[in-house]
Amino acid sequence: MTRILVIDDDALLRSALRVVLEAAGYDVLEAADGEAGLRLHREHGADLVLVDIFMPERDGLEVIRALRAEAPQSILAMSGGGRTGQIEILKAATALGAARALRKPFEPRDLLAAIRDVLAR
């Protein structure tokens, strides 16, 4: 079963993502911040990491850098940060190694399509 690690400081969003991803047949791990996410990844691994950009402890850009340095990863970045600079942040995420980036809010079907695309690479 494909394992997805969701790293986001919004507990409600993590829960909603878990429901969507498990319904689609994925095994899901959750972390509330970048540091906890990296620790979970080191302990359990994941086929794909879904990471928010703006979080406490270690932000998503730091997480992407760390994951890419440790081993090649399938990474999907997401951001719901303010409109100012949001597109540039998502571009930075892909420049650092995220395979795709999604702007929050997004539809579950768009998330699942992006995940299938990233995993197929």
Chimera marker file (.cmm) of the C-alpha trace (Angstrom):
<marker_set name="trace">
<marker id="1" x="0.000" y="0.000" z="0.000" r="1" g="1" b="0" radius="0.5"/>
<marker id="2" x="1.305" y="3.448" z="-0.891" r="1" g="1" b="0" radius="0.5"/>
<marker id="3" x="2.154" y="5.494" z="2.201" r="1" g="1" b="0" radius="0.5"/>
<marker id="4" x="1.640" y="9.275" z="2.235" r="1" g="1" b="0" radius="0.5"/>
<marker id="5" x="3.022" y="11.503" z="4.961" r="1" g="1" b="0" radius="0.5"/>
<marker id="6" x="0.928" y="14.646" z="5.486" r="1" g="1" b="0" radius="0.5"/>
<marker id="7" x="2.787" y="17.491" z="7.206" r="1" g="1" b="0" radius="0.5"/>
<marker id="8" x="0.555" y="20.457" z="8.070" r="1" g="1" b="0" radius="0.5"/>
<marker id="9" x="-0.024" y="22.476" z="11.228" r="1" g="1" b="0" radius="0.5"/>
<marker id="10" x="-3.796" y="22.685" z="10.591" r="1" g="1" b="0" radius="0.5"/>
<marker id="11" x="-5.317" y="19.712" z="12.452" r="1" g="1" b="0" radius="0.5"/>
<marker id="12" x="-8.679" y="20.030" z="10.697" r="1" g="1" b="0" radius="0.5"/>
<marker id="13" x="-7.054" y="19.972" z="7.262" r="1" g="1" b="0" radius="0.5"/>
<marker id="14" x="-4.879" y="16.988" z="8.226" r="1" g="1" b="0" radius="0.5"/>
<marker id="15" x="-7.989" y="15.095" z="9.302" r="1" g="1" b="0" radius="0.5"/>
<marker id="16" x="-9.811" y="15.960" z="6.081" r="1" g="1" b="0" radius="0.5"/>
<marker id="17" x="-6.816" y="14.919" z="3.993" r="1" g="1" b="0" radius="0.5"/>
<marker id="18" x="-6.602" y="11.639" z="5.899" r="1" g="1" b="0" radius="0.5"/>
<marker id="19" x="-10.252" y="10.863" z="5.091" r="1" g="1" b="0" radius="0.5"/>
<marker id="20" x="-9.780" y="11.644" z="1.389" r="1" g="1" b="0" radius="0.5"/>
<marker id="21" x="-6.494" y="9.772" z="1.087" r="1" g="1" b="0" radius="0.5"/>
<marker id="22" x="-7.594" y="6.679" z="3.015" r="1" g="1" b="0" radius="0.5"/>
<marker id="23" x="-10.801" y="6.519" z="0.947" r="1" g="1" b="0" radius="0.5"/>
<marker id="24" x="-8.557" y="6.498" z="-2.138" r="1" g="1" b="0" radius="0.5"/>
<marker id="25" x="-6.621" y="3.522" z="-0.741" r="1" g="1" b="0" radius="0.5"/>
<marker id="26" x="-3.535" y="5.220" z="0.696" r="1" g="1" b="0" radius="0.5"/>
<marker id="27" x="-1.895" y="4.562" z="4.061" r="1" g="1" b="0" radius="0.5"/>
<marker id="28" x="-1.548" y="7.939" z="5.836" r="1" g="1" b="0" radius="0.5"/>
<marker id="29" x="0.844" y="9.282" z="8.449" r="1" g="1" b="0" radius="0.5"/>
<marker id="30" x="0.334" y="12.767" z="9.933" r="1" g="1" b="0" radius="0.5"/>
<marker id="31" x="2.644" y="15.362" z="11.474" r="1" g="1" b="0" radius="0.5"/>
<marker id="32" x="1.738" y="18.787" z="12.880" r="1" g="1" b="0" radius="0.5"/>
<marker id="33" x="5.032" y="20.497" z="12.013" r="1" g="1" b="0" radius="0.5"/>
<marker id="34" x="8.123" y="20.100" z="9.904" r="1" g="1" b="0" radius="0.5"/>
<marker id="35" x="10.343" y="18.697" z="12.635" r="1" g="1" b="0" radius="0.5"/>
<marker id="36" x="7.811" y="16.005" z="13.583" r="1" g="1" b="0" radius="0.5"/>
<marker id="37" x="7.295" y="15.237" z="9.894" r="1" g="1" b="0" radius="0.5"/>
<marker id="38" x="10.985" y="14.679" z="9.280" r="1" g="1" b="0" radius="0.5"/>
<marker id="39" x="11.182" y="12.458" z="12.356" r="1" g="1" b="0" radius="0.5"/>
<marker id="40" x="8.194" y="10.373" z="11.181" r="1" g="1" b="0" radius="0.5"/>
<marker id="41" x="9.704" y="10.079" z="7.725" r="1" g="1" b="0" radius="0.5"/>
<marker id="42" x="13.000" y="8.842" z="9.140" r="1" g="1" b="0" radius="0.5"/>
<marker id="43" x="11.210" y="6.298" z="11.340" r="1" g="1" b="0" radius="0.5"/>
<marker id="44" x="8.566" y="5.002" z="8.915" r="1" g="1" b="0" radius="0.5"/>
<marker id="45" x="9.336" y="6.289" z="5.421" r="1" g="1" b="0" radius="0.5"/>
<marker id="46" x="6.757" y="7.377" z="2.866" r="1" g="1" b="0" radius="0.5"/>
<marker id="47" x="6.215" y="7.041" z="-0.860" r="1" g="1" b="0" radius="0.5"/>
<marker id="48" x="5.032" y="10.634" z="-1.057" r="1" g="1" b="0" radius="0.5"/>
<marker id="49" x="5.247" y="13.596" z="1.310" r="1" g="1" b="0" radius="0.5"/>
<marker id="50" x="2.485" y="16.207" z="1.205" r="1" g="1" b="0" radius="0.5"/>
<marker id="51" x="3.896" y="19.288" z="2.944" r="1" g="1" b="0" radius="0.5"/>
<marker id="52" x="2.489" y="22.694" z="3.836" r="1" g="1" b="0" radius="0.5"/>
<marker id="53" x="4.830" y="25.628" z="3.309" r="1" g="1" b="0" radius="0.5"/>
<marker id="54" x="3.980" y="27.819" z="6.301" r="1" g="1" b="0" radius="0.5"/>
<marker id="55" x="4.358" y="25.924" z="9.592" r="1" g="1" b="0" radius="0.5"/>
<marker id="56" x="6.045" y="26.321" z="12.973" r="1" g="1" b="0" radius="0.5"/>
<marker id="57" x="9.305" y="24.603" z="13.927" r="1" g="1" b="0" radius="0.5"/>
<marker id="58" x="10.567" y="23.919" z="10.385" r="1" g="1" b="0" radius="0.5"/>
<marker id="59" x="8.670" y="25.386" z="7.464" r="1" g="1" b="0" radius="0.5"/>
<marker id="60" x="7.858" y="23.469" z="4.317" r="1" g="1" b="0" radius="0.5"/>
<marker id="61" x="10.794" y="24.821" z="2.326" r="1" g="1" b="0" radius="0.5"/>
<marker id="62" x="13.199" y="23.586" z="5.016" r="1" g="1" b="0" radius="0.5"/>
<marker id="63" x="11.434" y="20.219" z="5.037" r="1" g="1" b="0" radius="0.5"/>
<marker id="64" x="11.728" y="19.914" z="1.249" r="1" g="1" b="0" radius="0.5"/>
<marker id="65" x="15.457" y="20.720" z="1.425" r="1" g="1" b="0" radius="0.5"/>
<marker id="66" x="16.005" y="18.168" z="4.199" r="1" g="1" b="0" radius="0.5"/>
<marker id="67" x="14.052" y="15.421" z="2.434" r="1" g="1" b="0" radius="0.5"/>
<marker id="68" x="15.895" y="15.994" z="-0.841" r="1" g="1" b="0" radius="0.5"/>
<marker id="69" x="19.262" y="15.907" z="0.971" r="1" g="1" b="0" radius="0.5"/>
<marker id="70" x="18.472" y="12.640" z="2.754" r="1" g="1" b="0" radius="0.5"/>
<marker id="71" x="17.107" y="10.744" z="-0.250" r="1" g="1" b="0" radius="0.5"/>
<marker id="72" x="15.139" y="11.435" z="-3.412" r="1" g="1" b="0" radius="0.5"/>
<marker id="73" x="11.506" y="11.861" z="-2.457" r="1" g="1" b="0" radius="0.5"/>
<marker id="74" x="8.188" y="12.381" z="-4.136" r="1" g="1" b="0" radius="0.5"/>
<marker id="75" x="7.098" y="15.681" z="-2.610" r="1" g="1" b="0" radius="0.5"/>
<marker id="76" x="3.905" y="17.638" z="-3.170" r="1" g="1" b="0" radius="0.5"/>
<marker id="77" x="3.960" y="21.132" z="-1.630" r="1" g="1" b="0" radius="0.5"/>
<marker id="78" x="0.850" y="23.088" z="-0.701" r="1" g="1" b="0" radius="0.5"/>
<marker id="79" x="0.254" y="26.602" z="0.516" r="1" g="1" b="0" radius="0.5"/>
<marker id="80" x="-2.727" y="28.607" z="1.631" r="1" g="1" b="0" radius="0.5"/>
<marker id="81" x="-0.647" y="31.599" z="2.680" r="1" g="1" b="0" radius="0.5"/>
<marker id="82" x="-1.739" y="35.081" z="1.760" r="1" g="1" b="0" radius="0.5"/>
<marker id="83" x="-2.080" y="36.080" z="-1.835" r="1" g="1" b="0" radius="0.5"/>
<marker id="84" x="1.028" y="38.263" z="-1.769" r="1" g="1" b="0" radius="0.5"/>
<marker id="85" x="3.940" y="36.160" z="-2.838" r="1" g="1" b="0" radius="0.5"/>
<marker id="86" x="2.026" y="32.885" z="-2.753" r="1" g="1" b="0" radius="0.5"/>
<marker id="87" x="2.851" y="31.964" z="-6.312" r="1" g="1" b="0" radius="0.5"/>
<marker id="88" x="6.522" y="32.777" z="-5.750" r="1" g="1" b="0" radius="0.5"/>
<marker id="89" x="6.575" y="30.549" z="-2.644" r="1" g="1" b="0" radius="0.5"/>
<marker id="90" x="5.075" y="27.660" z="-4.595" r="1" g="1" b="0" radius="0.5"/>
<marker id="91" x="7.631" y="28.201" z="-7.364" r="1" g="1" b="0" radius="0.5"/>
<marker id="92" x="10.378" y="28.164" z="-4.734" r="1" g="1" b="0" radius="0.5"/>
<marker id="93" x="9.025" y="24.857" z="-3.441" r="1" g="1" b="0" radius="0.5"/>
<marker id="94" x="9.297" y="23.263" z="-6.873" r="1" g="1" b="0" radius="0.5"/>
<marker id="95" x="12.730" y="24.812" z="-7.419" r="1" g="1" b="0" radius="0.5"/>
<marker id="96" x="13.891" y="23.155" z="-4.183" r="1" g="1" b="0" radius="0.5"/>
<marker id="97" x="12.628" y="19.759" z="-5.284" r="1" g="1" b="0" radius="0.5"/>
<marker id="98" x="8.872" y="19.439" z="-4.834" r="1" g="1" b="0" radius="0.5"/>
<marker id="99" x="7.466" y="17.590" z="-7.837" r="1" g="1" b="0" radius="0.5"/>
<marker id="100" x="4.230" y="19.609" z="-7.755" r="1" g="1" b="0" radius="0.5"/>
<marker id="101" x="2.681" y="22.461" z="-5.796" r="1" g="1" b="0" radius="0.5"/>
<marker id="102" x="-0.975" y="23.091" z="-5.005" r="1" g="1" b="0" radius="0.5"/>
<marker id="103" x="-2.571" y="26.328" z="-3.886" r="1" g="1" b="0" radius="0.5"/>
<marker id="104" x="-5.026" y="25.938" z="-0.987" r="1" g="1" b="0" radius="0.5"/>
<marker id="105" x="-7.912" y="25.564" z="-1.020" r="1" g="1" b="0" radius="0.5"/>
<marker id="106" x="-8.010" y="22.744" z="-3.566" r="1" g="1" b="0" radius="0.5"/>
<marker id="107" x="-10.579" y="20.138" z="-4.489" r="1" g="1" b="0" radius="0.5"/>
<marker id="108" x="-10.012" y="16.533" z="-3.406" r="1" g="1" b="0" radius="0.5"/>
<marker id="109" x="-10.076" y="15.404" z="-7.047" r="1" g="1" b="0" radius="0.5"/>
<marker id="110" x="-7.275" y="17.876" z="-7.871" r="1" g="1" b="0" radius="0.5"/>
<marker id="111" x="-5.200" y="16.591" z="-4.954" r="1" g="1" b="0" radius="0.5"/>
<marker id="112" x="-5.697" y="12.963" z="-5.974" r="1" g="1" b="0" radius="0.5"/>
<marker id="113" x="-4.831" y="13.754" z="-9.594" r="1" g="1" b="0" radius="0.5"/>
<marker id="114" x="-1.642" y="15.523" z="-8.495" r="1" g="1" b="0" radius="0.5"/>
<marker id="115" x="-0.699" y="12.578" z="-6.263" r="1" g="1" b="0" radius="0.5"/>
<marker id="116" x="-1.232" y="10.087" z="-9.095" r="1" g="1" b="0" radius="0.5"/>
<marker id="117" x="0.877" y="12.283" z="-11.376" r="1" g="1" b="0" radius="0.5"/>
<marker id="118" x="3.737" y="12.578" z="-8.891" r="1" g="1" b="0" radius="0.5"/>
<marker id="119" x="3.746" y="8.879" z="-8.038" r="1" g="1" b="0" radius="0.5"/>
<marker id="120" x="3.735" y="7.934" z="-11.728" r="1" g="1" b="0" radius="0.5"/>
<marker id="121" x="7.003" y="9.831" z="-12.322" r="1" g="1" b="0" radius="0.5"/>
<link id1="1" id2="2" r="1" g="1" b="0" radius="0.2"/>
<link id1="2" id2="3" r="1" g="1" b="0" radius="0.2"/>
<link id1="3" id2="4" r="1" g="1" b="0" radius="0.2"/>
<link id1="4" id2="5" r="1" g="1" b="0" radius="0.2"/>
<link id1="5" id2="6" r="1" g="1" b="0" radius="0.2"/>
<link id1="6" id2="7" r="1" g="1" b="0" radius="0.2"/>
<link id1="7" id2="8" r="1" g="1" b="0" radius="0.2"/>
<link id1="8" id2="9" r="1" g="1" b="0" radius="0.2"/>
<link id1="9" id2="10" r="1" g="1" b="0" radius="0.2"/>
<link id1="10" id2="11" r="1" g="1" b="0" radius="0.2"/>
<link id1="11" id2="12" r="1" g="1" b="0" radius="0.2"/>
<link id1="12" id2="13" r="1" g="1" b="0" radius="0.2"/>
<link id1="13" id2="14" r="1" g="1" b="0" radius="0.2"/>
<link id1="14" id2="15" r="1" g="1" b="0" radius="0.2"/>
<link id1="15" id2="16" r="1" g="1" b="0" radius="0.2"/>
<link id1="16" id2="17" r="1" g="1" b="0" radius="0.2"/>
<link id1="17" id2="18" r="1" g="1" b="0" radius="0.2"/>
<link id1="18" id2="19" r="1" g="1" b="0" radius="0.2"/>
<link id1="19" id2="20" r="1" g="1" b="0" radius="0.2"/>
<link id1="20" id2="21" r="1" g="1" b="0" radius="0.2"/>
<link id1="21" id2="22" r="1" g="1" b="0" radius="0.2"/>
<link id1="22" id2="23" r="1" g="1" b="0" radius="0.2"/>
<link id1="23" id2="24" r="1" g="1" b="0" radius="0.2"/>
<link id1="24" id2="25" r="1" g="1" b="0" radius="0.2"/>
<link id1="25" id2="26" r="1" g="1" b="0" radius="0.2"/>
<link id1="26" id2="27" r="1" g="1" b="0" radius="0.2"/>
<link id1="27" id2="28" r="1" g="1" b="0" radius="0.2"/>
<link id1="28" id2="29" r="1" g="1" b="0" radius="0.2"/>
<link id1="29" id2="30" r="1" g="1" b="0" radius="0.2"/>
<link id1="30" id2="31" r="1" g="1" b="0" radius="0.2"/>
<link id1="31" id2="32" r="1" g="1" b="0" radius="0.2"/>
<link id1="32" id2="33" r="1" g="1" b="0" radius="0.2"/>
<link id1="33" id2="34" r="1" g="1" b="0" radius="0.2"/>
<link id1="34" id2="35" r="1" g="1" b="0" radius="0.2"/>
<link id1="35" id2="36" r="1" g="1" b="0" radius="0.2"/>
<link id1="36" id2="37" r="1" g="1" b="0" radius="0.2"/>
<link id1="37" id2="38" r="1" g="1" b="0" radius="0.2"/>
<link id1="38" id2="39" r="1" g="1" b="0" radius="0.2"/>
<link id1="39" id2="40" r="1" g="1" b="0" radius="0.2"/>
<link id1="40" id2="41" r="1" g="1" b="0" radius="0.2"/>
<link id1="41" id2="42" r="1" g="1" b="0" radius="0.2"/>
<link id1="42" id2="43" r="1" g="1" b="0" radius="0.2"/>
<link id1="43" id2="44" r="1" g="1" b="0" radius="0.2"/>
<link id1="44" id2="45" r="1" g="1" b="0" radius="0.2"/>
<link id1="45" id2="46" r="1" g="1" b="0" radius="0.2"/>
<link id1="46" id2="47" r="1" g="1" b="0" radius="0.2"/>
<link id1="47" id2="48" r="1" g="1" b="0" radius="0.2"/>
<link id1="48" id2="49" r="1" g="1" b="0" radius="0.2"/>
<link id1="49" id2="50" r="1" g="1" b="0" radius="0.2"/>
<link id1="50" id2="51" r="1" g="1" b="0" radius="0.2"/>
<link id1="51" id2="52" r="1" g="1" b="0" radius="0.2"/>
<link id1="52" id2="53" r="1" g="1" b="0" radius="0.2"/>
<link id1="53" id2="54" r="1" g="1" b="0" radius="0.2"/>
<link id1="54" id2="55" r="1" g="1" b="0" radius="0.2"/>
<link id1="55" id2="56" r="1" g="1" b="0" radius="0.2"/>
<link id1="56" id2="57" r="1" g="1" b="0" radius="0.2"/>
<link id1="57" id2="58" r="1" g="1" b="0" radius="0.2"/>
<link id1="58" id2="59" r="1" g="1" b="0" radius="0.2"/>
<link id1="59" id2="60" r="1" g="1" b="0" radius="0.2"/>
<link id1="60" id2="61" r="1" g="1" b="0" radius="0.2"/>
<link id1="61" id2="62" r="1" g="1" b="0" radius="0.2"/>
<link id1="62" id2="63" r="1" g="1" b="0" radius="0.2"/>
<link id1="63" id2="64" r="1" g="1" b="0" radius="0.2"/>
<link id1="64" id2="65" r="1" g="1" b="0" radius="0.2"/>
<link id1="65" id2="66" r="1" g="1" b="0" radius="0.2"/>
<link id1="66" id2="67" r="1" g="1" b="0" radius="0.2"/>
<link id1="67" id2="68" r="1" g="1" b="0" radius="0.2"/>
<link id1="68" id2="69" r="1" g="1" b="0" radius="0.2"/>
<link id1="69" id2="70" r="1" g="1" b="0" radius="0.2"/>
<link id1="70" id2="71" r="1" g="1" b="0" radius="0.2"/>
<link id1="71" id2="72" r="1" g="1" b="0" radius="0.2"/>
<link id1="72" id2="73" r="1" g="1" b="0" radius="0.2"/>
<link id1="73" id2="74" r="1" g="1" b="0" radius="0.2"/>
<link id1="74" id2="75" r="1" g="1" b="0" radius="0.2"/>
<link id1="75" id2="76" r="1" g="1" b="0" radius="0.2"/>
<link id1="76" id2="77" r="1" g="1" b="0" radius="0.2"/>
<link id1="77" id2="78" r="1" g="1" b="0" radius="0.2"/>
<link id1="78" id2="79" r="1" g="1" b="0" radius="0.2"/>
<link id1="79" id2="80" r="1" g="1" b="0" radius="0.2"/>
<link id1="80" id2="81" r="1" g="1" b="0" radius="0.2"/>
<link id1="81" id2="82" r="1" g="1" b="0" radius="0.2"/>
<link id1="82" id2="83" r="1" g="1" b="0" radius="0.2"/>
<link id1="83" id2="84" r="1" g="1" b="0" radius="0.2"/>
<link id1="84" id2="85" r="1" g="1" b="0" radius="0.2"/>
<link id1="85" id2="86" r="1" g="1" b="0" radius="0.2"/>
<link id1="86" id2="87" r="1" g="1" b="0" radius="0.2"/>
<link id1="87" id2="88" r="1" g="1" b="0" radius="0.2"/>
<link id1="88" id2="89" r="1" g="1" b="0" radius="0.2"/>
<link id1="89" id2="90" r="1" g="1" b="0" radius="0.2"/>
<link id1="90" id2="91" r="1" g="1" b="0" radius="0.2"/>
<link id1="91" id2="92" r="1" g="1" b="0" radius="0.2"/>
<link id1="92" id2="93" r="1" g="1" b="0" radius="0.2"/>
<link id1="93" id2="94" r="1" g="1" b="0" radius="0.2"/>
<link id1="94" id2="95" r="1" g="1" b="0" radius="0.2"/>
<link id1="95" id2="96" r="1" g="1" b="0" radius="0.2"/>
<link id1="96" id2="97" r="1" g="1" b="0" radius="0.2"/>
<link id1="97" id2="98" r="1" g="1" b="0" radius="0.2"/>
<link id1="98" id2="99" r="1" g="1" b="0" radius="0.2"/>
<link id1="99" id2="100" r="1" g="1" b="0" radius="0.2"/>
<link id1="100" id2="101" r="1" g="1" b="0" radius="0.2"/>
<link id1="101" id2="102" r="1" g="1" b="0" radius="0.2"/>
<link id1="102" id2="103" r="1" g="1" b="0" radius="0.2"/>
<link id1="103" id2="104" r="1" g="1" b="0" radius="0.2"/>
<link id1="104" id2="105" r="1" g="1" b="0" radius="0.2"/>
<link id1="105" id2="106" r="1" g="1" b="0" radius="0.2"/>
<link id1="106" id2="107" r="1" g="1" b="0" radius="0.2"/>
<link id1="107" id2="108" r="1" g="1" b="0" radius="0.2"/>
<link id1="108" id2="109" r="1" g="1" b="0" radius="0.2"/>
<link id1="109" id2="110" r="1" g="1" b="0" radius="0.2"/>
<link id1="110" id2="111" r="1" g="1" b="0" radius="0.2"/>
<link id1="111" id2="112" r="1" g="1" b="0" radius="0.2"/>
<link id1="112" id2="113" r="1" g="1" b="0" radius="0.2"/>
<link id1="113" id2="114" r="1" g="1" b="0" radius="0.2"/>
<link id1="114" id2="115" r="1" g="1" b="0" radius="0.2"/>
<link id1="115" id2="116" r="1" g="1" b="0" radius="0.2"/>
<link id1="116" id2="117" r="1" g="1" b="0" radius="0.2"/>
<link id1="117" id2="118" r="1" g="1" b="0" radius="0.2"/>
<link id1="118" id2="119" r="1" g="1" b="0" radius="0.2"/>
<link id1="119" id2="120" r="1" g="1" b="0" radius="0.2"/>
<link id1="120" id2="121" r="1" g="1" b="0" radius="0.2"/>
</marker_set>
